[in-house]
Amino acid sequence: MADRFKAIEKMYLDRETHKTFKVWHPQIKIDGKWCFLADDSSRTKLKEAPDKITAFEMAITAIRRIEKENFE
């Protein structure tokens, strides 16, 4: 299962404050391709986590939700 999720740390520029910020993004593997999780309410438009562990937890939750939807 470790090959099915990961967390990526990215740095962005906040154009309003002209400062950079870092966030962790969870990723899951679907059909052999790594995918970010969308979140229109975040400033990056991707799911954001404050740390690596939280990003892993978000990815695992997403995998479980997708698997549950596919088997129902």
N, C-alpha and C positions, 0 to 999 in steps of 0.2 A: 504494500500500500504506500510505502514511502515514495515510490516513483510516480504517484498520482497527484501529489500536491507539493507546493513549495511556497516560499515567501521571498519577495524581492523588495529590497530597499531602493527607493528612487528619490532624487532631489529635484525640486521644482523651484521656479521663481514666482513669487507673489508680485504681480505687476503693480498692485496698488501700493504696497509698502516698499517695494524694491529690495526685498529680502528673500533669501532662500529658505526652504523648509524641506524636511525629510519625512517621508511616510513609508510604511510597509504595505505592500499589496499582496494579497493572497492570490495564488494561481492554482488552477487544476488542469489535469491532462484529460482531454476529451478526444477520442479517436486519434490518439498519438500526437496531438498538438496542444501546446501550452496556451491556456486562456486566462485572461484577467476576468474578474467579476465586475460587472457594471454597477454603478451607483450614481444616478443622476443628481442626488442630493449632496454629493461631496464636491469639493473644489476641484478635484482632478477627474471627476466623472467615473472613477473606479473605486471599488471598496478600499477603504483606508484603515489601517491598524496602527496603533501607537508603538507596537513592538513586534518582534518576530514571532513570539509565542501566540499572541492574539491573532496574527495573520494566519498561522498554521491552523488554529482553532476555527477560524472563519472558512478556510479552505476545506477542512474536514467536514464541517457542517454543510457546506455547499455540495460536496460529493455525496454525502448521505441523502440530502434532499433530492438530488437528481436521480440517484439510484432508486429511491422510494417511488418517485414519480414514474419511472420507467417500468417498475415491476407491479404497479397497481392496475 
